[in-house]
Each structure stands twice: as C-alpha cells, then as structure tokens.
Amino acid sequence: MLLLFVLLLLTFTMSPRIEHIEEKKLVGLHIQTTLADNQTPALFRSFISRRREPENRLNANIYSVQVYDTSIDFRSFTPTTPFEKWAAVEVAAFGELPPGMEALIVPAGLYAVFLYKGLPQDFPSTAQYIFGTWLPQSEYIPDNRPHFEIMSPAYRPDDPAAEEEVWVPVKRRES
C-alpha cells in the first residue's frame, strides 16, 4: 500500500507540462562526453565565470544542453554512449561570439517540462522515471532535438533543494 502511495505521489509530482517553444539561440562552450566519463563539472567550471560575455543575453539563466546523435535510440542508451554537452546562455541574436564560444540553435517544437529538485548525482532515478515510465505511458515519443535543463542564477549544484527545469523534446505518438 505504501509503495502504491509513493508511486502515485511520484507520478503526481513528476507530471510534466507540455510546452511548444520557438527556436532558441544559445551561446556557450561544449564538449563530447559520456555518462561514464562525465566531464560536465569541468565544462561548467570553465563556463560559469564567462557566462556574462555573450552579447544580447536574454536573462541570467544557465542552460545545460545535451545533443544526441540522430540515430540514438534511448532504449539502447548506455553510460558509454557519447553525446555533446553544452553550458550556455540564451541570446536574442548572435552577436560577436566570445573567444572559444560557439552558437547553438535549438529548433522550435514540443517539450515535456519536468521540475527536478535535488542533487545532480541523484538525477538518474528521475531520468529513469521520465524515459522508462512516463514517456512509454504518455501520448508522446522522444523527438530528435536537443534536450536541456534551465537553471536560475541562484542554482547551486551542492544544494539538495536546488531546482531546475528538465526539457525533453517530444512529438505526438502516431496512432
């Protein structure tokens, strides 16, 4: 009975909102990495002190973006599957790019948006829920566009109460 209550509570708290976004323009740094050899902390350490450099920033939010190979099937995703990881900010228009930074366009489309609260190292259980439970039971399937998280300027990765929005690209399942 307790397990059922916990599952219902998890489902209720993990229900996403579905949102259509217009194209987003991002500027930042990126690397190739895997979950097994996660270089995300080093990427963000190098980016965070430079986050104010891009011209035309829309706000102070930080984006953590994952760009997966177009042939990826998340059912066969493993800790050694390579992907491109970005630390970036959103801009209204691409101006002159700061040295070493690059531009990334996130195409318009539908996203399932989850609110995650917790430490980064605890996120895999949430990802398992999103891709292993919610997505298969929903009317959506993954779409081949960048996945991203949005963190406010107050975000601290060492804070168990830290919150971030998790944006998963989706499209309606064909009947």
MDTraj code that builds the backbone (N, CA, C; nanometers):
import mdtraj as md
import numpy as np

residues = "MET LEU LEU LEU PHE VAL LEU LEU LEU LEU THR PHE THR MET SER PRO ARG ILE GLU HIS ILE GLU GLU LYS LYS LEU VAL GLY LEU HIS ILE GLN THR THR LEU ALA ASP ASN GLN THR PRO ALA LEU PHE ARG SER PHE ILE SER ARG ARG ARG GLU PRO GLU ASN ARG LEU ASN ALA ASN ILE TYR SER VAL GLN VAL TYR ASP THR SER ILE ASP PHE ARG SER PHE THR PRO THR THR PRO PHE GLU LYS TRP ALA ALA VAL GLU VAL ALA ALA PHE GLY GLU LEU PRO PRO GLY MET GLU ALA LEU ILE VAL PRO ALA GLY LEU TYR ALA VAL PHE LEU TYR LYS GLY LEU PRO GLN ASP PHE PRO SER THR ALA GLN TYR ILE PHE GLY THR TRP LEU PRO GLN SER GLU TYR ILE PRO ASP ASN ARG PRO HIS PHE GLU ILE MET SER PRO ALA TYR ARG PRO ASP ASP PRO ALA ALA GLU GLU GLU VAL TRP VAL PRO VAL LYS ARG ARG GLU SER".split()
xyz = np.array([
    [0.0819, -0.1194, 0.0000],
    [0.0000, 0.0000, 0.0000],
    [0.0863, 0.1259, 0.0000],
    [0.1922, 0.1256, 0.0824],
    [0.2823, 0.2404, 0.0887],
    [0.3497, 0.2620, -0.0467],
    [0.3903, 0.1512, -0.1115],
    [0.4544, 0.1613, -0.2425],
    [0.3596, 0.2266, -0.3433],
    [0.2325, 0.1879, -0.3412],
    [0.1345, 0.2469, -0.4312],
    [0.1211, 0.3967, -0.4060],
    [0.1167, 0.4359, -0.2794],
    [0.1085, 0.5785, -0.2446],
    [0.2304, 0.6541, -0.2968],
    [0.3493, 0.5972, -0.2768],
    [0.4727, 0.6616, -0.3237],
    [0.4704, 0.6747, -0.4761],
    [0.4272, 0.5697, -0.5452],
    [0.4206, 0.5763, -0.6919],
    [0.3194, 0.6812, -0.7386],
    [0.2053, 0.6880, -0.6730],
    [0.1070, 0.7910, -0.7089],
    [0.1615, 0.9305, -0.6825],
    [0.2277, 0.9479, -0.5694],
    [0.2872, 1.0772, -0.5364],
    [0.3942, 1.1143, -0.6375],
    [0.4794, 1.0175, -0.6748],
    [0.5844, 1.0420, -0.7738],
    [0.5219, 1.0819, -0.9067],
    [0.4182, 1.0090, -0.9489],
    [0.3521, 1.0395, -1.0752],
    [0.2924, 1.1794, -1.0722],
    [0.2283, 1.2141, -0.9610],
    [0.1679, 1.3465, -0.9497],
    [0.2745, 1.4555, -0.9534],
    [0.3824, 1.4381, -0.8766],
    [0.4846, 1.5421, -0.8699],
    [0.5719, 1.5433, -0.9952],
    [0.5756, 1.4327, -1.0689],
    [0.6608, 1.4255, -1.1872],
    [0.5818, 1.4445, -1.3165],
    [0.4567, 1.4854, -1.3077],
    [0.3795, 1.5111, -1.4285],
    [0.4316, 1.6396, -1.4923],
    [0.4700, 1.6303, -1.6198],
    [0.5243, 1.7497, -1.6853],
    [0.4153, 1.8397, -1.7410],
    [0.4559, 1.9601, -1.7730],
    [0.3712, 2.0442, -1.8557],
    [0.4243, 2.0257, -1.9979],
    [0.3382, 2.0351, -2.0957],
    [0.3788, 2.0231, -2.2359],
    [0.3797, 2.1641, -2.2924],
    [0.4920, 2.2010, -2.3505],
    [0.5078, 2.3384, -2.3972],
    [0.5694, 2.3397, -2.5364],
    [0.5149, 2.4253, -2.6216],
    [0.5738, 2.4485, -2.7540],
    [0.6639, 2.5702, -2.7438],
    [0.7879, 2.5556, -2.7873],
    [0.8797, 2.6699, -2.7859],
    [0.9143, 2.7102, -2.9282],
    [0.9465, 2.8360, -2.9421],
    [1.0039, 2.8846, -3.0672],
    [1.1532, 2.8545, -3.0628],
    [1.2184, 2.8706, -3.1746],
    [1.3625, 2.8480, -3.1823],
    [1.4358, 2.9271, -3.0732],
    [1.5338, 2.8637, -3.0117],
    [1.6171, 2.9306, -2.9110],
    [1.7592, 2.9418, -2.9644],
    [1.8191, 3.0569, -2.9392],
    [1.9582, 3.0807, -2.9766],
    [2.0419, 3.0775, -2.8488],
    [2.1424, 2.9921, -2.8458],
    [2.2284, 2.9787, -2.7290],
    [2.3724, 3.0035, -2.7683],
    [2.4500, 3.0545, -2.6729],
    [2.5936, 3.0743, -2.6915],
    [2.6633, 3.0150, -2.5700],
    [2.7674, 2.9355, -2.5963],
    [2.8384, 2.8762, -2.4841],
    [2.9550, 2.7894, -2.5258],
    [2.9907, 2.7008, -2.4347],
    [3.1008, 2.6068, -2.4541],
    [3.0441, 2.4657, -2.4630],
    [3.1133, 2.3762, -2.5339],
    [3.0651, 2.2384, -2.5411],
    [3.1809, 2.1402, -2.5479],
    [3.1496, 2.0163, -2.5125],
    [3.2456, 1.9057, -2.5140],
    [3.1744, 1.7795, -2.5602],
    [3.2515, 1.6781, -2.5979],
    [3.1989, 1.5431, -2.6184],
    [3.2216, 1.4698, -2.4871],
    [3.1213, 1.3969, -2.4391],
    [3.1357, 1.3249, -2.3130],
    [3.0455, 1.2028, -2.3134],
    [3.0496, 1.1266, -2.2057],
    [2.9584, 1.0150, -2.1809],
    [2.9180, 1.0232, -2.0342],
    [2.8182, 0.9475, -1.9965],
    [2.7818, 0.9433, -1.8550],
    [2.8907, 0.8741, -1.7735],
    [2.9576, 0.7751, -1.8338],
    [3.0629, 0.7016, -1.7623],
    [3.1848, 0.7889, -1.7357],
    [3.2153, 0.8782, -1.8287],
    [3.3301, 0.9687, -1.8137],
    [3.2774, 1.1121, -1.8150],
    [3.1878, 1.1419, -1.7228],
    [3.1163, 1.2689, -1.7206],
    [3.2098, 1.3868, -1.6940],
    [3.2235, 1.4734, -1.7943],
    [3.3092, 1.5913, -1.7833],
    [3.2276, 1.7196, -1.7617],
    [3.0994, 1.7032, -1.7269],
    [3.0112, 1.8185, -1.7081],
    [3.0618, 1.9165, -1.6026],
    [3.1056, 1.8699, -1.4840],
    [3.1530, 1.9672, -1.3842],
    [3.2673, 2.0556, -1.4366],
    [3.3612, 1.9971, -1.5087],
    [3.4728, 2.0753, -1.5635],
    [3.4229, 2.1751, -1.6676],
    [3.3291, 2.1331, -1.7517],
    [3.2711, 2.2232, -1.8525],
    [3.2069, 2.3432, -1.7844],
    [3.1269, 2.3185, -1.6821],
    [3.0576, 2.4290, -1.6148],
    [3.1533, 2.5171, -1.5353],
    [3.2581, 2.4603, -1.4784],
    [3.3588, 2.5433, -1.4094],
    [3.4227, 2.6400, -1.5079],
    [3.4509, 2.5940, -1.6300],
    [3.5133, 2.6824, -1.7283],
    [3.4138, 2.7843, -1.7839],
    [3.2847, 2.7517, -1.7857],
    [3.1854, 2.8426, -1.8427],
    [3.1336, 2.9459, -1.7425],
    [3.1134, 2.9061, -1.6203],
    [3.0401, 2.9899, -1.5246],
    [3.1020, 3.1287, -1.5070],
    [3.2343, 3.1364, -1.5047],
    [3.2987, 3.2675, -1.4885],
    [3.2881, 3.3529, -1.6164],
    [3.2509, 3.2905, -1.7281],
    [3.2423, 3.3614, -1.8560],
    [3.0982, 3.3805, -1.9035],
    [3.0008, 3.3418, -1.8230],
    [2.8610, 3.3402, -1.8659],
    [2.8061, 3.4761, -1.9057],
    [2.8691, 3.5829, -1.8617],
    [2.8200, 3.7177, -1.8955],
    [2.8818, 3.7724, -2.0253],
    [2.9747, 3.7010, -2.0836],
    [3.0442, 3.7502, -2.2032],
    [2.9586, 3.7566, -2.3298],
    [2.8695, 3.6605, -2.3554],
    [2.7930, 3.6687, -2.4812],
    [2.7063, 3.7941, -2.4883],
    [2.7038, 3.8544, -2.6075],
    [2.6200, 3.9719, -2.6320],
    [2.4739, 3.9306, -2.6415],
    [2.3846, 4.0242, -2.6148],
    [2.2409, 4.0072, -2.6357],
    [2.1760, 3.9000, -2.5481],
    [2.2314, 3.8760, -2.4277],
    [2.1729, 3.7766, -2.3377],
    [2.0299, 3.8163, -2.3031],
    [1.9404, 3.7184, -2.3012],
    [1.8001, 3.7454, -2.2700],
    [1.7740, 3.7490, -2.1198],
    [1.8511, 3.6735, -2.0428],
    [1.8327, 3.6659, -1.8986],
    [1.9589, 3.6061, -1.8365],
    [1.9560, 3.5788, -1.7087],
    [2.0730, 3.5265, -1.6395],
    [2.0694, 3.3744, -1.6231],
    [1.9692, 3.3069, -1.6808],
    [1.9605, 3.1618, -1.6682],
    [2.0755, 3.0914, -1.7398],
    [2.1101, 2.9760, -1.6889],
    [2.2146, 2.8923, -1.7487],
    [2.1472, 2.7689, -1.8086],
    [2.1898, 2.7316, -1.9267],
    [2.1378, 2.6127, -1.9946],
    [2.2427, 2.5027, -1.9921],
    [2.1979, 2.3835, -1.9586],
    [2.2784, 2.2625, -1.9704],
    [2.2109, 2.1822, -2.0811],
    [2.2812, 2.1634, -2.1933],
    [2.2190, 2.1059, -2.3132],
    [2.2893, 1.9768, -2.3524],
    [2.2080, 1.8785, -2.3916],
    [2.2604, 1.7534, -2.4438],
    [2.2141, 1.7394, -2.5884],
    [2.3106, 1.7185, -2.6783],
    [2.2796, 1.6955, -2.8197],
    [2.3225, 1.5524, -2.8496],
    [2.2241, 1.4688, -2.8841],
    [2.2496, 1.3272, -2.9098],
    [2.2559, 1.3011, -3.0590],
    [2.3288, 1.1979, -3.0972],
    [2.3373, 1.1534, -3.2355],
    [2.1960, 1.1263, -3.2862],
    [2.1696, 1.1598, -3.4108],
    [2.0347, 1.1438, -3.4660],
    [1.9903, 0.9980, -3.4704],
    [2.0833, 0.9038, -3.4675],
    [2.0461, 0.7625, -3.4750],
    [2.0222, 0.7005, -3.3370],
    [2.0340, 0.7787, -3.2306],
    [2.0238, 0.7222, -3.0959],
    [1.8827, 0.6737, -3.0651],
    [1.8762, 0.5592, -3.0027],
    [1.7510, 0.5033, -2.9527],
    [1.7686, 0.4949, -2.8016],
    [1.6892, 0.5707, -2.7276],
    [1.7112, 0.5787, -2.5832],
    [1.6899, 0.4465, -2.5114],
    [1.6269, 0.3490, -2.5771],
    [1.6143, 0.2166, -2.5157],
    [1.7485, 0.1467, -2.5107],
    [1.8414, 0.1864, -2.6003],
    [1.9746, 0.1235, -2.6012],
    [2.0830, 0.2189, -2.5498],
    [2.0428, 0.3313, -2.4911],
    [2.1373, 0.4280, -2.4357],
    [2.2100, 0.3641, -2.3178],
    [2.3424, 0.3758, -2.3165],
    [2.4222, 0.3199, -2.2070],
    [2.5114, 0.4291, -2.1491],
    [2.5755, 0.4040, -2.0359],
    [2.6666, 0.5034, -1.9789],
    [2.7849, 0.5387, -2.0693],
    [2.8130, 0.4564, -2.1703],
    [2.9253, 0.4859, -2.2598],
    [2.8805, 0.5467, -2.3935],
    [2.7523, 0.5753, -2.4078],
    [2.7026, 0.6394, -2.5302],
    [2.7499, 0.7843, -2.5330],
    [2.8253, 0.8238, -2.6368],
    [2.8754, 0.9628, -2.6422],
    [2.7660, 1.0611, -2.6828],
    [2.7798, 1.1840, -2.6322],
    [2.6902, 1.2927, -2.6692],
    [2.7637, 1.4244, -2.6507],
    [2.7077, 1.5296, -2.7088],
    [2.7647, 1.6638, -2.6975],
    [2.6969, 1.7346, -2.5803],
    [2.7764, 1.7907, -2.4911],
    [2.7252, 1.8602, -2.3719],
    [2.7612, 2.0074, -2.3825],
    [2.6622, 2.0954, -2.3597],
    [2.6802, 2.2395, -2.3670],
    [2.6518, 2.3047, -2.2331],
    [2.7249, 2.4091, -2.2031],
    [2.6941, 2.5046, -2.0962],
    [2.6752, 2.6360, -2.1709],
    [2.5566, 2.6971, -2.1576],
    [2.5261, 2.8113, -2.2447],
    [2.4272, 2.9078, -2.1803],
    [2.4114, 3.0212, -2.2468],
    [2.3091, 3.1202, -2.2120],
    [2.2280, 3.1479, -2.3376],
    [2.1035, 3.1928, -2.3166],
    [2.0175, 3.2254, -2.4291],
    [2.0391, 3.3703, -2.4706],
    [2.0432, 3.3921, -2.6023],
    [2.0621, 3.5262, -2.6566],
    [1.9477, 3.5595, -2.7523],
    [1.9199, 3.6897, -2.7670],
    [1.8163, 3.7349, -2.8600],
    [1.8643, 3.7223, -3.0042],
    [1.9936, 3.7453, -3.0243],
    [2.0548, 3.7374, -3.1571],
    [2.2027, 3.7084, -3.1385],
    [2.2596, 3.6407, -3.2364],
    [2.4024, 3.6116, -3.2291],
    [2.4807, 3.7373, -3.2639],
    [2.5592, 3.7844, -3.1705],
    [2.6496, 3.8958, -3.1965],
    [2.7872, 3.8372, -3.2216],
    [2.8875, 3.9147, -3.1905],
    [3.0235, 3.8634, -3.1999],
    [3.0420, 3.7633, -3.0864],
    [3.0848, 3.6426, -3.1216],
    [3.0990, 3.5381, -3.0209],
    [3.2279, 3.5568, -2.9410],
    [3.2212, 3.5390, -2.8094],
    [3.3427, 3.5480, -2.7281],
    [3.4428, 3.4399, -2.7712],
    [3.5714, 3.4638, -2.7521],
    [3.6729, 3.3652, -2.7912],
    [3.6447, 3.2284, -2.7306],
    [3.6469, 3.1259, -2.8163],
    [3.6275, 2.9888, -2.7715],
    [3.4824, 2.9469, -2.7573],
    [3.3889, 3.0409, -2.7636],
    [3.2472, 3.0059, -2.7520],
    [3.1874, 2.9861, -2.8902],
    [3.0778, 2.9085, -2.8928],
    [3.0101, 2.8798, -3.0184],
    [2.8606, 2.9013, -3.0032],
    [2.7932, 2.9039, -3.1168],
    [2.6480, 2.9231, -3.1206],
    [2.5794, 2.7886, -3.1383],
    [2.4613, 2.7761, -3.0778],
    [2.3785, 2.6565, -3.0920],
    [2.2341, 2.7020, -3.1102],
    [2.1665, 2.6441, -3.2078],
    [2.0244, 2.6721, -3.2278],
    [1.9455, 2.5497, -3.1822],
    [1.8495, 2.5740, -3.0942],
    [1.7554, 2.4703, -3.0516],
    [1.6295, 2.4940, -3.1347],
    [1.5969, 2.3997, -3.2249],
    [1.4800, 2.4202, -3.3116],
    [1.3492, 2.4269, -3.2336],
    [1.2515, 2.4942, -3.2917],
    [1.1176, 2.5036, -3.2329],
    [1.0561, 2.3651, -3.2211],
    [0.9655, 2.3495, -3.1251],
    [0.8951, 2.2222, -3.1125],
    [0.8355, 2.2017, -2.9747],
    [0.7767, 2.0842, -2.9554],
    [0.7143, 2.0478, -2.8282],
    [0.8169, 1.9933, -2.7301],
    [0.7972, 2.0277, -2.6036],
    [0.8811, 1.9763, -2.4955],
    [0.7935, 1.9349, -2.3781],
    [0.8314, 1.8266, -2.3140],
    [0.7750, 1.7886, -2.1848],
    [0.8691, 1.8507, -2.0823],
    [0.8156, 1.9316, -1.9925],
    [0.8976, 2.0064, -1.8973],
    [0.8712, 1.9538, -1.7563],
    [0.9763, 1.8994, -1.6955],
    [0.9696, 1.8444, -1.5604],
    [1.0458, 1.9367, -1.4664],
    [0.9993, 1.9483, -1.3435],
    [1.0725, 2.0224, -1.2422],
    [1.1489, 1.9217, -1.1578],
    [1.2822, 1.9340, -1.1561],
    [1.3659, 1.8448, -1.0768],
    [1.4211, 1.9220, -0.9577],
    [1.4104, 1.8604, -0.8411],
    [1.4641, 1.9197, -0.7196],
    [1.5581, 1.8171, -0.6574],
    [1.6853, 1.8558, -0.6414],
    [1.7805, 1.7634, -0.5821],
    [1.9209, 1.7838, -0.6346],
    [2.0081, 1.6926, -0.5962],
    [2.1482, 1.6965, -0.6368],
    [2.1655, 1.6340, -0.7753],
    [2.2618, 1.6819, -0.8534],
    [2.2828, 1.6255, -0.9870],
    [2.3077, 1.4736, -0.9854],
    [2.3807, 1.4245, -0.8865],
    [2.4115, 1.2812, -0.8837],
    [2.2889, 1.1948, -0.8546],
    [2.1791, 1.2569, -0.8086],
    [2.0558, 1.1824, -0.7824],
    [1.9596, 1.1865, -0.9014],
    [1.9952, 1.2575, -1.0071],
    [1.9068, 1.2732, -1.1216],
    [1.8803, 1.1440, -1.1992],
    [1.9724, 1.0465, -1.2057],
    [1.9448, 0.9260, -1.2855],
    [1.8117, 0.8570, -1.2530],
    [1.7679, 0.8575, -1.1280],
    [1.6390, 0.7940, -1.0965],
    [1.5239, 0.8732, -1.1594],
    [1.5370, 1.0042, -1.1668],
    [1.4348, 1.0866, -1.2325],
    [1.4363, 1.0618, -1.3826],
    [1.5555, 1.0530, -1.4412],
    [1.5663, 1.0234, -1.5847],
    [1.5062, 0.8869, -1.6153],
    [1.5301, 0.7899, -1.5264],
    [1.4721, 0.6564, -1.5452],
    [1.3193, 0.6647, -1.5443],
    [1.2646, 0.7445, -1.4546],
    [1.1197, 0.7626, -1.4500],
    [1.0702, 0.8279, -1.5793],
    [1.1365, 0.9364, -1.6221],
    [1.0927, 1.0083, -1.7425],
    [1.0926, 0.9162, -1.8640],
    [1.2067, 0.8475, -1.8882],
    [1.2208, 0.7673, -2.0099],
    [1.1677, 0.6254, -1.9970],
    [1.1647, 0.5713, -1.8741],
    [1.1210, 0.4335, -1.8555],
    [0.9756, 0.4183, -1.8160],
    [0.9160, 0.5220, -1.7565],
    [0.7775, 0.5125, -1.7098],
    [0.6881, 0.6162, -1.7771],
    [0.7177, 0.7449, -1.7576],
    [0.6275, 0.8481, -1.8079],
    [0.6159, 0.8444, -1.9598],
    [0.7282, 0.8481, -2.0295],
    [0.7251, 0.8563, -2.1757],
    [0.6533, 0.7366, -2.2388],
    [0.6847, 0.6116, -2.2021],
    [0.6129, 0.4986, -2.2635],
    [0.4624, 0.4997, -2.2354],
    [0.4204, 0.5572, -2.1240],
    [0.2783, 0.5603, -2.0893],
    [0.2069, 0.6843, -2.1423],
    [0.2827, 0.7764, -2.1985],
    [0.2242, 0.9020, -2.2457],
    [0.1823, 0.8907, -2.3919],
    [0.1265, 0.9979, -2.4425],
    [0.0890, 1.0034, -2.5842],
    [0.2036, 1.0582, -2.6698],
    [0.3254, 1.0630, -2.6113],
    [0.4411, 1.1222, -2.6798],
    [0.5543, 1.0217, -2.6968],
    [0.6402, 1.0529, -2.7921],
    [0.7658, 0.9804, -2.8099],
    [0.8767, 1.0850, -2.8166],
    [1.0023, 1.0452, -2.7911],
    [1.1111, 1.1437, -2.7985],
    [1.1251, 1.1990, -2.9405],
    [1.1605, 1.3255, -2.9487],
    [1.1879, 1.3886, -3.0775],
    [1.3380, 1.4133, -3.0849],
    [1.3891, 1.4174, -3.2064],
    [1.5330, 1.4313, -3.2250],
    [1.5742, 1.5788, -3.2284],
    [1.5736, 1.6395, -3.1108],
    [1.6192, 1.7767, -3.0921],
    [1.6966, 1.7800, -2.9611],
    [1.7691, 1.8867, -2.9336],
    [1.8439, 1.8934, -2.8077],
    [1.7541, 1.8833, -2.6843],
    [1.8051, 1.8148, -2.5840],
    [1.7446, 1.8090, -2.4506],
    [1.8161, 1.9173, -2.3705],
    [1.7467, 1.9804, -2.2759],
    [1.8177, 2.0799, -2.1959],
    [1.7542, 2.0975, -2.0590],
    [1.8340, 2.1557, -1.9717],
    [1.7891, 2.1947, -1.8390],
    [1.8139, 2.3442, -1.8256],
    [1.7238, 2.4118, -1.7547],
    [1.7398, 2.5550, -1.7295],
    [1.7578, 2.5727, -1.5795],
    [1.8651, 2.6432, -1.5441],
    [1.8948, 2.6703, -1.4043],
    [1.8998, 2.8208, -1.3821],
    [1.8408, 2.8664, -1.2738],
    [1.8425, 3.0088, -1.2407],
    [1.9836, 3.0474, -1.1965],
    [2.0120, 3.1767, -1.1901],
    [2.1445, 3.2208, -1.1440],
    [2.1731, 3.1778, -0.9994],
    [2.0692, 3.1515, -0.9218],
    [2.0872, 3.1107, -0.7815],
    [2.1132, 2.9603, -0.7674],
    [2.1085, 2.8858, -0.8770],
    [2.1269, 2.7407, -0.8719],
    [2.2636, 2.7040, -0.8141],
    [2.2624, 2.6097, -0.7223],
    [2.3875, 2.5578, -0.6631],
    [2.3848, 2.4063, -0.6715],
    [2.4793, 2.3457, -0.7433],
    [2.4769, 2.2005, -0.7605],
    [2.4996, 2.1219, -0.6308],
    [2.5468, 2.1872, -0.5258],
    [2.5695, 2.1186, -0.3986],
    [2.4521, 2.1337, -0.3016],
    [2.3428, 2.1936, -0.3476],
    [2.2256, 2.2173, -0.2627],
    [2.1192, 2.1100, -0.2901],
    [2.0848, 2.0264, -0.1909],
    [1.9828, 1.9229, -0.2119],
    [1.8448, 1.9800, -0.2469],
    [1.8232, 2.1084, -0.2213],
    [1.6956, 2.1719, -0.2554],
    [1.7023, 2.2483, -0.3882],
    [1.8134, 2.2355, -0.4616],
    [1.8286, 2.3057, -0.5892],
    [1.7221, 2.2587, -0.6879],
    [1.6694, 2.3537, -0.7653],
    [1.5664, 2.3218, -0.8639],
    [1.6130, 2.3587, -1.0037],
    [1.5729, 2.2747, -1.0988],
    [1.5992, 2.3033, -1.2390],
    [1.4846, 2.2479, -1.3216],
    [1.4623, 2.3097, -1.4363],
    [1.3623, 2.2590, -1.5291],
    [1.4308, 2.1660, -1.6277],
    [1.3721, 2.0506, -1.6490],
    [1.4242, 1.9500, -1.7417],
    [1.3331, 1.9482, -1.8636],
    [1.3874, 1.9838, -1.9791],
    [1.3111, 1.9952, -2.1034],
    [1.3455, 1.8776, -2.1948],
    [1.2461, 1.7916, -2.2199],
    [1.2637, 1.6727, -2.3039],
    [1.1865, 1.6942, -2.4334],
    [1.2552, 1.6892, -2.5491],
    [1.1845, 1.7110, -2.6761],
    [1.0937, 1.5918, -2.7072],
    [0.9672, 1.6220, -2.7401],
    [0.8710, 1.5172, -2.7691],
    [0.7894, 1.5513, -2.8930],
    [0.7264, 1.4499, -2.9461],
    [0.6269, 1.4672, -3.0509],
    [0.5161, 1.3656, -3.0248],
    [0.3988, 1.3941, -3.0765],
    [0.2850, 1.3052, -3.0528],
    [0.3101, 1.1692, -3.1175],
    [0.2716, 1.0675, -3.0440],
    [0.2803, 0.9301, -3.0926],
    [0.1815, 0.9137, -3.2076],
    [0.2226, 0.8470, -3.3139],
    [0.1321, 0.8221, -3.4256],
    [0.0332, 0.7136, -3.3865],
    [-0.0892, 0.7288, -3.4284],
    [-0.1946, 0.6311, -3.3922],
    [-0.1794, 0.5021, -3.4683],
])
top = md.Topology()
chain = top.add_chain()
for i, resn in enumerate(residues, 1):
    res = top.add_residue(resn, chain, resSeq=i)
    for name in ("N", "CA", "C"):
        top.add_atom(name, md.element.get_by_symbol(name[0]), res)
traj = md.Trajectory(xyz[None], top)
